[in-house]
Every structure is written in C-alpha cells, then in structure tokens.
Amino acid sequence: MIKYWWILIPLAAFLGYALKSYRTYQFQNIGEVLVRKVLTNNLARGSWHLLNNVTLQLENGTTQIDHVLVSRFGVFVIETKHYKGWIFGDEKSREWTQVIWGRKYRFQNPLHQNYRHLKAVQGLLDFLPAEQVFGMVVFTGDAEFKTNQPKNVHSLSSLLSHLRSVDQELLTENRMQFCVGRLECLRLALTRETDVEHRNNLAKR
C-alpha cells in the first residue's frame, strides 16, 4: 500500500478540484434551481411548459437562457440572478451596482442581458407575434433594491404572483406544443463543451 503512495497525490488533487468545481456550479445555479422549483410546484400542469438552461446558436455565437416558460398566456424568457446586498440600477443603465459588506460590484444590466435572449427566442418562434414573447428578470437571493425596481424585474414571490395574475390566453395548446418542439429541436445539447463555448463568446463580446 505504501509503495503506491504517489498515486494518491494526483487523486487527491483531482477530488479537491472536482469538489471545488461542484460547489462553484452549485452556488452559481442555486437561483435557477429555486425558480424551477417555484414554477413547477405552483403552476398548473397543462397550462405551462418550462424549459431550463436553453443554449441557442446565433449567427455571432451562442446565447444561454436560464428559463423559457411556454404557456397559454405567452412565452416568458427568464433571466435569474441570485444576489445579496443592496442593488442600484434602472432600466436604461448599462451596468447596475451591488453593495455588499461595504464593497461595490458592478454587473451588466440584466434587462439588457435578457434582451438578447428575448430577441433570440422571438426569432426562433417567428410564427408568433413578437409581443407574445415576454422578458423577465428574477432576483432569488436576499438582494434589496435601493432604487426604484424596474419594470419586469421580480422576486420569486412577485414572479409567481405576476404569472398567476395573467389571464389573457394567447396560445392554443397546439401552438404551445409547436413552440416547445421548435425550442427543443434547436437548443444545443447540455455539455461542458457547450458551456465553455458560450463563456468564450461572452468574453469576446
């Protein structure tokens, strides 16, 4: 056993890296998990169909969408942010600011970020009027807006309230199925290579 001690070193290093990667992945995706649970547990089946982590190929790269909710009341393209602290930002600003533990961090305006996702979905579902595809941003953490919360930005609870309040039916069941079928057909496979390619495209932009 002792003579093979050298095998344990790279094995331990690999396990440490895998655990760190898993924890990072888990943290980054906790918001998406929360949105998925809230929607699947509280919306009536048959009226809604939820697609998660949808990566689409565009002319100039890829775009990765946290959630696409297809319903009789329209198609909702959802960007998720799991943040803490104070949030400062408005609809038009290029960047928003997070203040946490006395430090400031800037991040891309998620409404602008989701606009790219929205246009991608509208382009693929070109048989629908563009106004039947809606963009939404959901903050799932303990973040608190210190400026007026922009339109189409929600917490988990207000997201659910908003969706439950929508009562104008826009899509038939057949049209819903057609939307889901096209998105499922054109989305890229969920692989590590897909994620790396998307991150490289983001870095270039």
Secondary structure, DSSP 4 states (H G I P E B T S, - for coil): -GGGHHHHHHHHHHHHHHHHHHHHHHHHHHHHHHHHHHHHHHSPBTTEEEEEEEEEEETTEEEEEEEEEEETTEEEEEEEE---SEEE--SS-SEEEEEETTEEEEEE-HHHHHHHHHHHHHHHTTTS-GGGEEEEEEE-SS-EESSPPPTTEEEHHHHHHHHHH-------HHHHHHHHHHHHHHSPP--HHHHHHHHHHHHH-
